[in-house]
Structures are given as C-alpha cells and as structure tokens.
C-alpha cells in the first residue's frame, strides 16, 4: 500500500475526530470553560502549578516525540505496519488524552493509570 494513501486516511480520520468526536467527549464530561483547571483549583506550588499553554504544549509534544520513533518501528517490525497504524490513528483517537486527563478529576486526584 502506498504511504500517500495512509497519510490521506490519517488526515481525514484526524479531521473527523477533531470535528465530531471532541464534541461528543466534551458533552460526556460536561466541559465548562468557566471551571478552573486543577492547576488553579488545587494549587499547592509543588504538584499543581499554573503555567502557560505554550509550556504545556512543549512538555506534551516532547513526551510523545521521545518514544514514538523508538516504539513505532519496533512494534511495526514485530507485528507489521497495519496494527501499528490502526492503534495510533484508528483506536488511538477514541481513548487517549482527554479521557485519561479528565478521569482523575472525577475521582479526586486518583490516577486513571494504575
């Protein structure tokens, strides 16, 4: 399969997820822009410290960019490119950042990753 086809499919999937799935998740978690973030509501200057969105983006990007080039090709060598592609672009859209970030807020600071 041509890489261009996979790229086009990924772009379409990401666009559809951004357009429709984020609204679904926002309704599911009762998103409210007026509600303070945990960094502001639980501020203790140790674990919860408000910071600029640019810094948060840099940390998030660095954590993804660090492991991706190592883990992705290794798993692709073991299982082939299709399972890796489906787990990152297909199923990954349905389970990642927002749900794992909001779940601890519902359970009083308890991590969802145990």
RAKATA-V824899 format. One record per residue. N is the residue number from 1. RES is the residue in one small letter. SS is DSSP state (helix for helix, strand for strand, loop for the rest). NEAR is the number of other ideal C-beta (glycine too) atoms within 12 Angstrom. D_CENTER is the distance of its C-alpha to the mean C-alpha in Angstrom with 2 decimals. Layout:
n=N res=RES ss=SS near=NEAR d_center=D_CENTER
n=N res=RES ss=SS near=NEAR d_center=D_CENTER
This chain:
n=1 res=x ss=loop near=12 d_center=27.18
n=2 res=x ss=loop near=8 d_center=26.81
n=3 res=x ss=helix near=11 d_center=23.65
n=4 res=x ss=helix near=10 d_center=24.06
n=5 res=x ss=helix near=12 d_center=23.66
n=6 res=x ss=helix near=20 d_center=20.33
n=7 res=x ss=helix near=15 d_center=19.15
n=8 res=x ss=helix near=15 d_center=20.46
n=9 res=x ss=helix near=21 d_center=18.92
n=10 res=x ss=helix near=22 d_center=15.42
n=11 res=x ss=helix near=15 d_center=16.03
n=12 res=x ss=helix near=17 d_center=17.41
n=13 res=x ss=helix near=24 d_center=14.59
n=14 res=x ss=helix near=20 d_center=12.02
n=15 res=x ss=helix near=16 d_center=14.67
n=16 res=x ss=helix near=19 d_center=15.42
n=17 res=x ss=helix near=25 d_center=11.95
n=18 res=x ss=helix near=17 d_center=11.82
n=19 res=x ss=helix near=13 d_center=15.37
n=20 res=x ss=helix near=16 d_center=15.66
n=21 res=x ss=helix near=23 d_center=12.71
n=22 res=x ss=helix near=22 d_center=11.36
n=23 res=x ss=helix near=15 d_center=14.97
n=24 res=x ss=helix near=18 d_center=15.18
n=25 res=x ss=helix near=24 d_center=12.36
n=26 res=x ss=helix near=17 d_center=13.95
n=27 res=x ss=helix near=13 d_center=17.28
n=28 res=x ss=helix near=16 d_center=16.27
n=29 res=x ss=loop near=20 d_center=15.31
n=30 res=x ss=loop near=13 d_center=18.14
n=31 res=x ss=loop near=18 d_center=16.36
n=32 res=x ss=loop near=12 d_center=19.02
n=33 res=x ss=loop near=8 d_center=19.00
n=34 res=x ss=loop near=8 d_center=22.10
n=35 res=x ss=loop near=13 d_center=20.68
n=36 res=x ss=loop near=14 d_center=20.30
n=37 res=x ss=loop near=21 d_center=17.15
n=38 res=x ss=helix near=20 d_center=17.53
n=39 res=x ss=helix near=20 d_center=18.46
n=40 res=x ss=helix near=15 d_center=21.36
n=41 res=x ss=helix near=14 d_center=22.33
n=42 res=x ss=loop near=18 d_center=22.37
n=43 res=x ss=loop near=15 d_center=23.42
n=44 res=x ss=loop near=13 d_center=25.32
n=45 res=x ss=loop near=11 d_center=25.10
n=46 res=x ss=loop near=8 d_center=23.88
n=47 res=x ss=loop near=12 d_center=20.53
n=48 res=x ss=loop near=18 d_center=19.80
n=49 res=x ss=loop near=16 d_center=20.64
n=50 res=x ss=loop near=17 d_center=19.82
n=51 res=x ss=loop near=17 d_center=18.90
n=52 res=x ss=loop near=11 d_center=18.53
n=53 res=x ss=helix near=12 d_center=15.35
n=54 res=x ss=helix near=10 d_center=16.27
n=55 res=x ss=helix near=14 d_center=16.25
n=56 res=x ss=helix near=18 d_center=12.84
n=57 res=x ss=helix near=14 d_center=11.55
n=58 res=x ss=helix near=14 d_center=13.77
n=59 res=x ss=helix near=15 d_center=12.63
n=60 res=x ss=helix near=17 d_center=8.91
n=61 res=x ss=helix near=14 d_center=10.31
n=62 res=x ss=helix near=13 d_center=12.92
n=63 res=x ss=helix near=13 d_center=11.02
n=64 res=x ss=helix near=19 d_center=9.33
n=65 res=x ss=helix near=15 d_center=12.70
n=66 res=x ss=helix near=13 d_center=14.76
n=67 res=x ss=helix near=15 d_center=14.16
n=68 res=x ss=helix near=18 d_center=13.39
n=69 res=x ss=helix near=12 d_center=17.00
n=70 res=x ss=helix near=13 d_center=18.46
n=71 res=x ss=helix near=18 d_center=16.69
n=72 res=x ss=helix near=23 d_center=16.31
n=73 res=x ss=helix near=15 d_center=20.05
n=74 res=x ss=helix near=13 d_center=21.17
n=75 res=x ss=helix near=21 d_center=19.61
n=76 res=x ss=helix near=20 d_center=20.86
n=77 res=x ss=helix near=13 d_center=24.27
n=78 res=x ss=helix near=12 d_center=24.36
n=79 res=x ss=helix near=16 d_center=23.19
n=80 res=x ss=loop near=14 d_center=23.39
n=81 res=x ss=helix near=19 d_center=21.05
n=82 res=x ss=helix near=16 d_center=20.51
n=83 res=x ss=helix near=18 d_center=18.68
n=84 res=x ss=helix near=24 d_center=16.30
n=85 res=x ss=helix near=24 d_center=15.83
n=86 res=x ss=helix near=21 d_center=15.38
n=87 res=x ss=helix near=21 d_center=12.85
n=88 res=x ss=helix near=27 d_center=10.55
n=89 res=x ss=helix near=27 d_center=11.47
n=90 res=x ss=helix near=22 d_center=12.87
n=91 res=x ss=loop near=15 d_center=11.67
n=92 res=x ss=helix near=24 d_center=8.12
n=93 res=x ss=helix near=27 d_center=7.78
n=94 res=x ss=helix near=23 d_center=9.33
n=95 res=x ss=helix near=18 d_center=7.76
n=96 res=x ss=loop near=24 d_center=4.21
n=97 res=x ss=helix near=20 d_center=2.76
n=98 res=x ss=helix near=24 d_center=6.05
n=99 res=x ss=helix near=23 d_center=8.21
n=100 res=x ss=helix near=19 d_center=7.89
n=101 res=x ss=helix near=21 d_center=8.40
n=102 res=x ss=helix near=22 d_center=11.17
n=103 res=x ss=helix near=22 d_center=12.96
n=104 res=x ss=helix near=20 d_center=14.58
n=105 res=x ss=helix near=26 d_center=15.93
n=106 res=x ss=helix near=17 d_center=17.71
n=107 res=x ss=loop near=12 d_center=19.25
n=108 res=x ss=loop near=11 d_center=20.67
n=109 res=x ss=loop near=15 d_center=18.66
n=110 res=x ss=loop near=11 d_center=18.42
n=111 res=x ss=loop near=14 d_center=15.39
n=112 res=x ss=loop near=18 d_center=13.68
n=113 res=x ss=loop near=11 d_center=13.55
n=114 res=x ss=loop near=8 d_center=17.25
